[in-house]
Amino acid sequence: MKLGILCGGGPAPGMNSVISAATIEARNSGWDVLGIMDGFEHLIEGRIEEARPLSITDVSRIHVQGGSILRTSRANPTVRDEDAGDPDWRLHACLESLQKLGIGALVTIGGDDTAFSASRLAEAAGGGLRVAHVPKTIDNDLPLPGGTPTFGFETARSVGVQLVNNLMTDAMTTQRWYLVVAMGRSAGHLALGIGKAAGATLTVIAEEFPRDEPVRLPRLVDVIETSMLKRIAHGRPFGVAVLAEGIGLRLPQDELAKAMPEVERDEHGHVRLAELELDRLLAKQVKDRFKERGEKVTVEGKNIGYELRCAPPIPFDIEYTRDLGYGAVDYLKRALKGDEPGGMVTLQEGHMVPLPFGSFSDPETGRVRIRLVNVESSSYRVAREYMIRLDREDLEDPEKLRPIAEASGRTPEAFRDRYGYLAEG
């Protein structure tokens, strides 16, 4: 048997550990192992020479390193080309490349997109290929059973906490504010995990707003501004707010156009997400609020994400990914003896439990379900309790309301009329 290993999507701490564990177990089982460079990219192009043999010597110490020795890419074999004779030519080209390489078992390491590609490959192979998918993402948004984190998340959170702690020390020293935007397009786990563990002044995630409504930019600025005003009233005119980047996907286009009139847009007139520097946008909006009152405040925007995803894995993620790499090969051994085309490898209460492809997907879209932050949970409630946010008690207690209103340059009544809606619900 010949095993192929590839990585898709963005990097995550622990990828090399999966590669190492899978290679060692496969080699010890008498299998040959090929490392496929750059995800699905070269397989789609038919460039099979971009695969290289992996030995135990090649991988023996890479488990402590960040990044991926096989590199990674976002090439997607499931993209259909309706104008081509074969709309699924990318998928079929992938399978043909794997067949030419003699690969009968495949380990894919990636997030939701790579999981979907892996499931489609296994299905299209019709029994000619067994696929084990190892779920990774620092966003922690894959629906693993029992609330188990995706590998890479804990390391990314650990590094993020260190960065935010450093920014908080700078904020205290220089009496300024930082608005930190953390990765997490679909869910706010990373932002919340960093903010809660670092004791950030405030953490804002998209899940706290009604899902069927856009997140209004003025409301978002109000949340940040009142948090700052409350800190000022406490005699602490500094702090760090952490925000999830996914909030940017929920902002109305008309408000973005007004706030960012010169930013690049696509052919439909929509702001390009790559151009949406949410941290700088919000920093400017907040500074303008204080400027209107004749006050000067230093607010700096900071985006963190690339600093986190290739960090060396912490021991938790090393142990976790060694289990997953071993489990992927162990699962493939059993799958080759049966009819199951493949599945996603998970760890549940110390036991390896594979989930068949399709069991973790949305039946309507066929895509992998997204795990959102549960804002009704006790864990989220604790996070909120330790944030500095405007709440109902601030508005109802005259002794608490007075200094906050004074910091805003308003009377208590005017402040309550202007910002009271934030404490509703």
Disulfide bonds with the S-S distance in Angstrom:
none
